[in-house]
Amino acid sequence: MIPRQPARASTALAERPADRPAPKALYKIPEVMTLLSMSRSVIYEQIRAGRLRSVTQGRARLVSAAAIADYVTLLENETMRSNA
């Protein structure tokens, strides 16, 4: 009988730093704080201003991966405009 090889983690997961959450569709506010390196109050200010989209599920406020990517693009575009 041939011994089975242990399951290997995918390369993407193996290369992910330990302090970063795994990629997923929706992130809780503390995870968004880590991903964007912003405080809780700044995250909520950006949500209230409509610059960072979020959804609620029950009492939890969640931010989609797409909303995070869009927010980063918005910041980059603002930086490009101010530097031009």
C-alpha positions as CSV (number, residue, x, y, z in Angstrom):
1,M,0.0,0.0,0.0
2,I,1.3,3.4,-1.0
3,P,1.3,6.0,1.9
4,R,-0.8,9.1,1.2
5,Q,0.9,12.4,0.9
6,P,-0.3,15.0,3.5
7,A,-2.5,17.7,1.9
8,R,-0.4,20.8,1.1
9,A,-1.6,24.3,1.5
10,S,-2.0,26.2,-1.7
11,T,0.9,28.5,-2.7
12,A,-1.2,31.6,-2.1
13,L,-2.0,30.6,1.5
14,A,1.6,29.5,2.1
15,E,3.0,32.9,1.0
16,R,0.4,35.0,3.0
17,P,1.9,36.8,6.0
18,A,0.6,35.5,9.3
19,D,-0.7,38.9,10.3
20,R,-3.0,39.2,7.3
21,P,-6.5,37.7,7.2
22,A,-7.2,35.1,4.5
23,P,-8.9,36.6,1.4
24,K,-12.7,36.3,1.6
25,A,-15.8,38.0,0.3
26,L,-16.8,40.0,3.4
27,Y,-14.7,41.5,6.2
28,K,-15.6,42.6,9.7
29,I,-14.7,46.1,10.8
30,P,-11.6,45.0,12.8
31,E,-10.3,43.1,9.7
32,V,-10.9,46.2,7.5
33,M,-9.0,48.3,10.1
34,T,-6.0,45.9,9.7
35,L,-6.2,45.7,5.9
36,L,-6.4,49.5,5.5
37,S,-4.2,50.4,8.5
38,M,-6.9,52.8,9.7
39,S,-8.6,53.4,13.1
40,R,-12.2,52.2,13.8
41,S,-13.4,55.8,13.9
42,V,-11.9,56.6,10.5
43,I,-13.4,53.5,8.9
44,Y,-16.9,54.5,10.2
45,E,-16.4,58.1,9.0
46,Q,-15.6,56.8,5.5
47,I,-18.7,54.6,5.6
48,R,-20.9,57.5,6.7
49,A,-19.4,59.7,4.0
50,G,-20.2,57.0,1.4
51,R,-16.6,56.6,0.4
52,L,-16.4,53.0,1.8
53,R,-19.4,50.8,1.0
54,S,-20.7,48.4,3.6
55,V,-23.5,46.0,4.3
56,T,-25.2,44.8,7.5
57,Q,-26.0,41.2,8.4
58,G,-28.0,41.2,11.5
59,R,-26.1,43.5,13.8
60,A,-22.8,43.1,12.1
61,R,-21.4,45.7,9.7
62,L,-19.4,44.0,6.9
63,V,-17.3,45.4,4.1
64,S,-16.9,43.5,0.8
65,A,-13.5,42.8,-0.7
66,A,-14.7,44.7,-3.8
67,A,-15.6,47.8,-1.7
68,I,-12.2,47.7,-0.1
69,A,-10.5,47.5,-3.6
70,D,-12.8,50.4,-4.8
71,Y,-11.8,52.5,-1.8
72,V,-8.1,52.0,-2.4
73,T,-8.6,53.0,-6.1
74,L,-10.5,56.1,-4.9
75,L,-7.6,57.0,-2.7
76,E,-5.0,56.4,-5.4
77,N,-7.0,58.5,-7.9
78,E,-7.3,61.4,-5.4
79,T,-3.6,61.2,-4.8
80,M,-2.9,61.3,-8.6
81,R,-5.2,64.3,-9.0
82,S,-3.6,66.2,-6.2
83,N,-0.1,65.6,-7.5
84,A,-0.9,66.6,-11.0
